Amino acid sequence: MLKRASGVLINVSSLPSEYGIGGFGKEIESLCTFLKSGGFSYWQVLPLTTIGLGNSPYSGNSAFAINYLYVDPDSLYEAGFVDKEDVNNAKSNASPYLVNYDEVYAKKSALLHKAFNNKKDLLANELNNFYINNPWVKSYAMYMTLKEKFNNDSWINWPNKYKYIENIDEEKMIKDNQLTFDYYVFEQYVLDFQWKNIKEKCNNLGIKIIGDMPMYVSLDSVDVWANRLDFQLYKNGQPKKVAGVPPDYFSEDGQLWGNPLYDYKQMQKDNYSWWIKRIDQAMHLYDICRIDHFRAFSEYWAIPANSTTAKNGKWVKGVGMDLFNEIFKKYDKDKFIAEDLGIIDNKVRNLIKKTKLPGMRVMQFAFGEENSIHLPCNYPKNVIGYTATHDNNTTLGWLYELDEATRDKVLKYINCDKSVWGRGAYDNVSIKLMIKKLMESECMLAIVPVQDLYGFGADCRMNTPGVAEGNWRYRTIQEQLDNCRINYFYELNKATGRI
């Protein structure tokens, strides 16, 4: 079991920088110094992997490749890959409070291509070693090369010669498209190098990184294209059924995610090789990995592929302990967190008990029923407690949205005077008392989104589940980190035994 500690949730994209989005640069070193000064030992991020529809980090085109938007221009300049003019051209003209993805896509891509053209020949040996030591890079570079060839269309619509990987003469395809293929190897080499360097600095400062692994992958991804038999697909590549969740707290129609479902019987034949490789990559990137939508390992919601809502699905038995028995042969249980939120039944609870993984508790879910498991006074040690997650409103925004009776119930629980609960930002009393309740609980790790450290409202929300556009844009600025009452949180961590 992990030691009693605390951490802060803020995605890389949300960090301050001049380049329109946070990245693998000095902004992370600055964040870790901030966390350390507050007595925090963990930094939780969203998936570092490529992003997809709606700029979501949970729908990218690779479960292995790192998002190139996180490349740090300053590190490229310091390494001699680009010149100062290239770095200046990568700087953003947009608001520092929101990610402008269109701008960042264009500028970071141009910068990486410039670096590639400048250094590809000098780095031949390093690139070859990276390529050999990371076998997933080959299929990723092939896939992205073909995506370019076919104007970014889904592989489902490619000619059969390329649609089915077994039909491809791989050596010829790579040779015919060598420059493009080599660029995508270079892209991942640079990102991997920068992240390893920054992760080492974080760890040396005493900060461990909690990463996030989406349960599912996108249909339009290298993972499905290169491993079709591992998914429930028809011969033409179309999914038989797709993933989602039934109606719940977040959506009265449920959530229709549309991801293809795994064929666990097929995966079992090679001892879940694809999953083990995916876990290997997660352990390379993070110190601890939060596995999203853990309940799907018990039972998953299977929706007919032609459905327009998630209401028409049904629960199907998942892979259960069979997969985790393979994972635990290689990795310790302390390396994982089970995201066990949503519709949880005894089958899921039993699976959690068998895996012995810590689950999650979220304070915002605590006040809809009597004696909820999400009340901090009910937390056991082997859970990770949160005021909110990336899918929740900020806690202040949530308090404002509550009906008066429920809000009074919350304020009474945290012992907050009704006349002052909504005042201020950095000095907001109600949010500090919410965090205090969380810190005082028995949970081994207490995690607070940075927006709650600030006491900020709903305009700083990261994601609204079920809403396709406008998410994942929140950013902080250095001034806000500087204004945060970090000494208060240091004393709170100290008083609650989390340092």
C-alpha positions, -999 to +999 in steps of 0.1 A: +000+000+000+012+035-008+022+059+019-002+086+031+003+116+008-014+141-015-012+154-050-026+179-075-045+171-108-035+194-137-030+182-173+002+191-192-019+210-217-031+233-189+004+245-178+016+281-184+038+286-215+043+310-244+034+284-269-004+281-266-003+249-246+017+234-218+046+211-228+076+192-217+096+222-206+105+245-177+068+249-169+068+213-155+099+220-134+081+252-121+050+231-113+069+205-094+086+232-073+051+246-066+039+212-056+068+205-033+064+239-016+028+229-008+037+195+007+023+176-023+041+144-035+021+135-066+012+152-099-017+136-118-020+141-155-045+131-182-032+106-209+000+119-226-009+099-257-022+114-290-055+132-289-085+128-313-120+140-319-129+171-299-092+172-289-099+146-263-069+128-248-092+098-245-098+093-282-064+095-299-050+075-329-025+056-308-025+042-273+013+043-273+025+074-291+030+107-272+010+138-282+033+160-304+017+192-291+037+187-259+070+191-276+091+219-259+105+244-284+130+258-259+146+223-254+148+219-292+166+252-294+190+244-266+198+211-283+206+229-315+176+214-335+161+247-344+172+284-343+157+313-323+135+324-351+119+290-353+111+291-316+097+327-318+074+315-347+060+288-324+049+313-298+011+318-295-010+348-303-040+334-285-055+338-250-032+323-223-063+310-205-075+286-232-057+262-257-063+273-293-058+239-308-059+250-345-030+274-338-010+249-317-014+221-342+000+242-370+029+258-351+041+227-333+040+206-365+060+232-384+086+233-356+090+196-355+093+193-392+120+220-392+139+201-365+136+169-384+150+184-416+179+200-397+189+169-377+176+137-392+210+127-407+231+135-376+207+115-354+206+084-376+221+061-349+200+074-321+168+071-342+177+036-352+182+025-316+149+041-305+132+024-334+146-010-324+138-006-287+103+005-293+086-020-317+053-001-316+069+028-334+070+009-367+032+004-370+026+039-357+049+055-383+034+033-411-001+043-400+006+080-399+024+078-432-007+063-448-029+088-430-010+115-448-012+096-481-050+093-479-056+129-467-062+119-431-091+097-439-100+068-416-082+035-424-117+020-429-119+039-462-084+031-475-079+009-505-077-028-495-040-029-503-034-007-473-066-012-453-055-046-443-020-046-429-014-082-439-017-071-476+011-046-473+046-052-484+059-033-454+095-030-466+084-015-499+058+007-484+084+022-459+110+026-487+086+043-510+076+068-482+109+069-463+110+106-455+075+107-441+080+074-422+113+086-407+096+119-396+072+100-374+100+080-358+118+112-352+087+128-337+083+101-311+121+100-304+121+137-295+090+135-274+102+104-255+136+120-249+121+152-236+095+134-213+121+111-198+143+141-190+115+161-174+101+130-155+135+124-140+137+160-128+102+156-112+112+124-095+144+140-082+123+167-067+103+141-049+072+143-072+058+111-086+036+112-117+001+095-119-008+089-155-041+079-170-050+051-193-082+052-213-101+019-213-108+019-250-091+030-282-105+047-312-117+028-343-096+052-364-063+043-347-032+023-354-041+000-325-072-013-343-057-011-378-027-031-369-045-055-345-079-060-361-084-096-347-081-083-311-114-063-316-150-072-323-151-062-359-167-074-391-144-084-419-147-050-435-134-034-403-167-020-391-174-026-354-201-051-344-209-032-312-194-002-296-185+011-262-203+036-239-222+037-206-259+037-198-277+067-184-260+080-152-251+110-132-236+128-162-261+120-189-298+110-190-292+093-224-260+076-213-227+082-232-222+067-267-184+067-271-184+046-303-151+028-296-147-008-308-149-035-281-121-059-274-123-096-284-109-111-252-112-147-264-088-138-292-065-118-269-063-147-245-046-168-272-014-148-269-017-140-231-031-105-238+001-094-256-013-061-268-025-052-233+008-061-217+027-039-243+003-011-235+010-015-198+047-015-205+044+019-222+023+033-194+050+021-169+076+038-190+057+071-190+043+072-154+051+062-119+015+051-113-012+044-138-049+052-133-070+028-154-100+046-166-135+030-166-123+000-146-158-014-143-156-026-180-132-053-169-160-068-149-189-061-173-189-037-203-218-019-219-221-031-255-242-009-278-253-019-314-231+000-338-260+017-355-275+031-323-278+069-319-278+068-281-263+045-254-297+035-241-299+004-263-269-014-249-265-043-226-240-055-200-216-082-212-191-101-190-156-087-191-122-102-190-120-101-151-089-114-133-076-133-163-059-102-177-047-089-143-031-122-135-009-116-165-002-080-156+007-088-120+033-113-132+053-083-143+041-053-122+033-046-086-002-038-076+009-004-062+016+008-097-022+010-105-054+028-096-088+015-105-112+042-117-143+026-102-168+054-106-202+054-123-226+024-121-209+000-097-223-033-086-211-062-064-194-078-094-172-047-098-166-045-061-155-082-060-131-076-089-116-047-070-111-068-040-095-096-060-070-072-077-064-053-044-061-021-064-071+012-048-104+026-061-116+062-062-139+084-041-151+119-052-165+144-027-189+159-053-207+125-054-212+123-017-244+143-011-270+126-032-277+098-007-274+092+030-241+079+043-225+078+009-192+060+003-180+093-012-182+111+021-146+115+034-156+102+068-163+069+051-131+065+031-110+034+038-072+036+035-070+018+001-087+045-020-077+077-038-099+106-026-107+136-048-126+168-044-134+165-082-120+149-113-114+162-148-150+152-157-165+172-128-173+209-126-149+228-104-160+224-067-170+261-065-189+258-098-206+227-084-216+244-052-232+273-072-252+248-092-266+228-062-301+235-050-301+254-017-310+224+004-282+202-009-257+231-006-267+237+030-261+200+036-226+203+021-218+235+041-230+219+073-208+188+066-177+209+061-186+234+089-188+264+067-207+296+075-235+300+049-229+337+047-193+334+034-192+302+013-191+319-022-167+348-014-133+352-029-111+330-051-077+322-036-092+328-001-125+310-007-135+295+026-158+267+014-133+252-010-105+252+016-128+234+040-138+209+014-101+202+008-095+201+046-122+174+049-106+154+022-071+157+037-083+146+071-098+114+057-082+080+059-076+077+021-040+070+012-039+096-014-058+129-015-059+145-050-071+181-056-075+197-091-055+229-094-088+248-100-099+238-065-066+250-050-074+283-065-111+283-055-121+290-092-155+286-107-173+269-136-155+289-163-124+269-155-139+235-160-118+210-180-144+187-195-182+182-197-190+145-205-214+140-234-205+175-249-185+170-280-169+204-285-152+231-263-135+208-238-099+202-228-090+239-232-085+251-197-051+266-189-036+283-159-010+311-159+020+316-137+005+345-119-023+322-106+002+297-094+021+325-076-011+338-060-023+304-048-021+302-010+004+275-011+016+279+025-020+270+037-018+237+018+017+230+032+004+234+067-027+214+059-006+185+045+016+187+075-013+187+100-030+157+083+002+136+081+005+137+043+041+150+041 
